Amino acid sequence: MGDTSTTQAQSLRSMNELVTVRQVAECVQLSRATIYNLVKDGKLRAVRVRGRTIRLNRDEVCAYFGL
């Protein structure tokens, strides 16, 4: 059985440079609300696209969660 954090890192790192809140939440096994709160608190940076939609930089997310 493989290490879960390694699998999560590989999964997230294989995604596009900009990732959705849903993708991050699924990879790190946290709720979307938690990810939104991290953005709101300034712990993760996000860019707004198409109105209310936001994207996060994959490499920054990986660095924050130590993946």
C-alpha angles and dihedrals in degrees: 000000000000127000109271095218090052090051091048092049093049090048094050094041091054091060128091119283091260116051134188126246088246092054092050093046092051094047096049094035096238130125121267088241090060091052091048089050091052088054092046091049091051095245092117124032120224137182123221117232129179098002112298100007117106134196130198129213107254095216093050090050091050091049093048093051094038095242 
